[in-house]
Amino acid sequence: MFRFLSAHCLAVLIAVSASCALASPFSIPELTDGFKKTVFGLEYRSWSWRPYLVKKYGVPVRFYVHNLAKQDRTPLVHQFIRDIGTKVAGLQTAIAAAPDTSNFQVFVVDRAQYEQVVLKDIFDGGEKIAPGRCLVRVISGRRGIKRSAAVIVSDEGEFLFRRCMVEEILQGLGPMNDDDSLVHSVFNDQSRHSRFTAFDQILLNMLYDSRIEPGMSVKQLEVLLPQIAIDARARVR
């Protein structure tokens, strides 16, 4: 009997330890706060429809990558796009065969090409200055994001390339604001993250939860967000 109880207790301890090891370090208030800061805000307000409403794709996202840089980054960008599709429930991603069949275009450029591509291909002559070290533009409407276009710089080191790739592509899916308080997120210009962090995976899973619809406000989501955060957190390991 003693041996049985010992073995049983040991099994319980192992199970509890494993459960603790798998537990997310992020609290529900922290996640809902991060969601509000990234989704209900806009780094460049003139680039999208009604900034303080939810922006997300309501259809599959079809990416096309223009590699204009000397180094061919296409395989890395394609791999990241596939990773997003597997890590975010409710979001379908695919690689388009041609630019005109895509709704999210990614331009990989060397720094010398950046300004021309931003002004000509992203803003179609509507702007005179190309801001930032890399960027994304989102066109959104009542039914969700219509199209996105990101510009990623290739030739200023691996960190900047990967950082830009992750941040700009993810922001092009809807969470368009940065905040310096989000220490676990790539949506923070002061952070050193260059990967799709667990925190950001949870935020994207929250955004693409079917209970959240394009055009919803903070007030409409206030009651829903805690449960959505719980469900999204459980999906990310």
matplotlib code that plots the C-alpha trace (Angstrom):
import matplotlib.pyplot as plt

x = [0.0, 2.8, 4.6, 1.4, 0.8, 4.4, 4.1, 0.8, 2.1, 5.2, 2.9, 0.9, 4.0, 5.3, 2.0, 1.8, 5.4, 4.7, 1.6, 3.5, 6.2, 3.6, 1.8, 2.0, 3.9, 1.4, -1.6, -5.0, -4.9, -1.4, -2.7, -5.9, -3.8, -1.4, -4.3, -5.8, -2.5, -1.6, -5.0, -6.8, -4.2, -2.3, 1.4, 0.6, -3.1, -3.6, -2.9, -6.0, -9.7, -10.9, -7.9, -9.6, -11.6, -10.5, -8.6, -8.2, -8.6, -11.9, -10.7, -7.6, -4.4, -2.5, 1.0, 3.3, 7.0, 9.0, 12.6, 14.4, 17.5, 20.8, 20.3, 17.3, 15.3, 12.2, 12.5, 12.8, 9.8, 7.8, 8.7, 7.6, 4.3, 3.7, 4.6, 2.0, -0.6, 0.2, 0.5, -2.6, -6.0, -8.6, -6.1, -5.4, -2.2, -1.1, 1.6, 0.0, 1.3, 1.3, 1.0, -2.5, -3.9, -2.5, -3.9, -0.6, 2.5, 6.0, 8.9, 12.3, 14.8, 18.3, 18.5, 19.4, 16.0, 13.9, 12.8, 11.9, 9.9, 8.0, 7.1, 6.3, 5.0, 3.5, 2.1, 1.9, 3.3, 0.9, 3.7, 7.0, 8.9, 9.6, 9.4, 11.1, 13.7, 11.0, 7.2, 3.8, 0.7, -2.7, -5.9, -9.0, -12.7, -15.9, -15.5, -11.9, -8.5, -8.6, -4.9, -1.5, 2.0, 5.2, 8.8, 11.6, 15.3, 17.7, 21.2, 21.6, 22.2, 20.3, 18.8, 17.2, 16.0, 14.3, 13.0, 11.4, 10.1, 8.3, 7.0, 5.8, 4.2, 2.4, 1.3, -0.1, -2.5, -4.1, -2.2, -0.8, 0.4, 3.7, 4.0, 7.2, 5.6, 5.2, 8.5, 7.6, 6.5, 8.0, 5.4, 7.8, 10.5, 12.7, 12.7, 15.3, 12.9, 13.3, 11.0, 7.3, 7.2, 4.8, 3.2, 2.6, 1.3, -1.3, -2.3, -2.7, -4.8, -7.0, -7.4, -8.3, -10.7, -14.1, -15.8, -13.9, -15.1, -13.7, -14.9, -15.6, -14.7, -13.0, -16.4, -17.9, -15.0, -14.6, -16.6, -15.4, -11.6, -10.8, -12.3, -10.8, -7.4, -7.8, -8.7, -5.8, -3.3, -4.3, -3.5, 0.0, 2.7]
y = [0.0, 2.4, 1.6, 2.2, 5.6, 6.6, 5.8, 7.5, 10.6, 10.6, 10.4, 13.3, 15.4, 14.7, 15.6, 18.9, 19.7, 19.1, 21.2, 24.1, 23.8, 24.1, 27.0, 30.3, 33.1, 35.7, 36.7, 37.4, 41.1, 41.4, 39.8, 41.9, 45.0, 44.0, 43.3, 46.7, 48.5, 46.8, 46.4, 49.6, 52.0, 53.0, 54.0, 56.0, 57.0, 58.1, 54.7, 52.8, 53.0, 54.3, 53.4, 52.6, 49.7, 46.1, 45.5, 41.9, 39.8, 38.2, 36.1, 33.9, 35.9, 35.3, 36.6, 37.4, 38.1, 40.5, 39.9, 42.9, 42.6, 41.1, 38.2, 36.0, 36.1, 34.5, 31.0, 32.6, 34.8, 31.9, 29.8, 32.6, 32.9, 29.2, 29.4, 32.0, 29.8, 26.9, 29.0, 31.3, 29.5, 31.1, 32.6, 31.0, 31.9, 30.9, 31.9, 33.5, 32.6, 36.2, 39.7, 40.3, 37.2, 38.3, 40.6, 41.0, 41.9, 41.8, 43.7, 42.6, 45.4, 46.6, 50.0, 51.8, 50.7, 51.4, 55.0, 54.4, 51.2, 52.9, 56.0, 54.3, 50.8, 51.4, 54.9, 55.2, 58.7, 59.9, 60.6, 62.5, 61.0, 57.3, 56.9, 54.3, 51.6, 49.3, 49.6, 48.2, 49.8, 48.4, 49.3, 48.4, 48.8, 47.8, 44.2, 44.0, 44.4, 44.7, 44.6, 45.1, 45.8, 45.5, 46.7, 44.8, 45.8, 42.9, 44.3, 45.8, 42.7, 39.5, 41.1, 44.0, 41.8, 39.2, 41.9, 43.8, 40.6, 39.5, 42.9, 44.3, 41.1, 40.6, 44.2, 43.9, 41.3, 43.8, 44.6, 47.9, 49.8, 49.7, 50.3, 50.5, 48.7, 45.4, 43.8, 40.4, 41.6, 42.6, 45.4, 47.5, 49.5, 49.3, 45.5, 43.2, 40.5, 39.2, 36.2, 35.5, 35.4, 33.4, 36.6, 37.8, 34.4, 34.7, 38.2, 37.1, 34.1, 36.5, 38.8, 35.9, 34.3, 34.0, 36.0, 39.1, 40.8, 43.6, 47.0, 46.1, 48.6, 48.3, 48.7, 45.8, 43.5, 44.4, 41.5, 39.0, 39.6, 37.8, 34.5, 35.0, 35.5, 32.3, 30.3, 31.8, 31.3, 27.6, 27.2, 28.5, 26.2]
z = [0.0, 0.9, -2.4, -4.3, -2.7, -3.3, -6.9, -7.2, -5.5, -7.7, -10.8, -9.5, -8.8, -12.3, -13.9, -11.8, -12.8, -16.5, -16.3, -14.7, -17.3, -20.1, -18.4, -20.2, -18.4, -19.6, -17.5, -19.0, -18.1, -19.7, -22.9, -23.2, -22.5, -25.3, -27.6, -27.1, -27.5, -30.8, -32.4, -31.3, -32.5, -35.6, -35.9, -39.1, -38.9, -42.5, -43.8, -42.9, -42.3, -38.9, -36.8, -33.5, -34.9, -35.5, -38.7, -39.9, -43.0, -43.5, -46.4, -47.0, -47.2, -50.5, -50.4, -53.3, -52.6, -54.9, -54.2, -55.6, -53.3, -54.4, -52.0, -52.7, -49.5, -51.0, -49.4, -45.9, -46.4, -47.8, -44.7, -42.3, -44.2, -43.8, -40.1, -39.6, -41.2, -38.9, -35.7, -36.0, -35.9, -38.0, -40.5, -43.9, -45.7, -49.2, -51.7, -54.8, -58.3, -59.5, -57.9, -59.3, -57.5, -54.2, -51.5, -49.5, -51.4, -49.8, -51.4, -50.3, -51.2, -50.6, -48.8, -52.0, -53.5, -50.4, -51.2, -54.8, -54.0, -51.1, -53.0, -56.3, -55.5, -52.1, -52.3, -56.1, -56.0, -53.2, -50.7, -51.0, -48.1, -47.4, -43.6, -41.4, -41.9, -43.2, -43.4, -44.2, -45.6, -45.0, -46.9, -44.8, -45.0, -43.3, -44.2, -43.2, -44.7, -48.5, -49.1, -47.5, -48.8, -46.8, -47.7, -46.0, -46.2, -46.9, -46.9, -43.4, -41.4, -40.5, -37.4, -39.2, -42.0, -39.7, -37.4, -40.3, -41.9, -38.7, -37.6, -40.9, -42.1, -38.8, -38.7, -42.2, -40.8, -38.4, -35.1, -36.5, -33.5, -31.6, -27.8, -25.8, -22.8, -24.7, -23.6, -25.0, -28.4, -31.7, -31.7, -29.7, -31.4, -28.3, -28.1, -29.6, -30.7, -34.3, -34.2, -33.9, -30.1, -28.0, -26.8, -30.4, -31.4, -28.7, -29.8, -33.4, -32.3, -30.4, -33.4, -35.7, -33.3, -35.0, -32.2, -33.3, -36.5, -38.6, -37.4, -33.8, -31.1, -27.7, -26.1, -28.1, -27.2, -23.5, -22.2, -24.8, -24.6, -21.4, -22.6, -26.0, -24.4, -22.3, -25.4, -27.5, -24.7, -24.5, -28.3, -28.1, -26.6]

ax = plt.figure().add_subplot(projection="3d")
ax.plot(x, y, z, "-o")
ax.set_aspect("equal")
plt.show()
